[in-house]
Amino acid sequence: MSADRAAPRRPKTRARSAETKADARARLFRLGSFAHYADPAYYTKTYASRDADVGYYVTEALASKGPVLELGAGNGRITLPMARHGVKVWAVDHSRPMLEDLRARLAAEPPEVAARVTLVEGDIRDVRLSRRFSRVFCPFNTALHLYTRDDVERFLATAKRHLLPDGELVVDLSIPLAENLARDPESPYGAPPFRHPTEGKVRYKELFDFDPSTQVLVVTMQFFPEDKARPAFATPLAHRQFYPGEWETLLHYNGFPGARVYGDFFGGPLTRESDVMVWHARARAKKAKR
């Protein structure tokens, strides 16, 4: 009888194990969505030279002739230039440290610039605002934090809800690099030492771990301060890997048919050499009721 009683327990154990793995994966994805943005000073230093997308979004915002919604505004790398050019921006982000840094940066701007920016702490999948916009921007790989089909569909529904009838969604995403996906997750890749804005001089390494079952690449950034009084630390960054055809399909079946795509921030075509895809999509017009 004891053997008969024990038999049903096996699937329960497997179920508990599977649930534990799912929970661990969810925690990793959450950490990989927040950790990289907990240190605005490091983020600012790391991406200080990235400017092609800034000019692109400023041009798009000016052409829209209306307020824009930026989903994934961070600490204002694109928000501030748009506001300085006279554009009103609703800046949404889920990272409180980044928004607080943006708030401090706005305080240093002329009052008329600061007044053009409205800060919103929220999730790009379900934020709700009381107005619509001529453009909804989702810049610099923010959409790579949408790890599941449900995440993407909620995000696209949110974008559609906030667009004016003739408005446009603009999203840019990095194209997966085969060499990064194929890297040994146990072998760190080193980089030259550099001066961290808050930790002093550090040695730096990266680990790349791609899970084909989820299509998520986790890059773990390891920092080793030369000041031995400071402990080493690591920051994970989790990015869903999307290919162009996949993203086009997601747009098409979620109410954004006929999207166009560029392979750079200068209006060039998408080619096999492109490392970014920039999507422009308009929501399908609602059919008039008879």
Summary of the structure (lengths in Angstrom):
residues: 290
radius of gyration: 21.5
end to end distance: 69.0
largest distance: 80.1
contacts: 847
relative contact order: 0.12
helix: 37%
strand: 27%
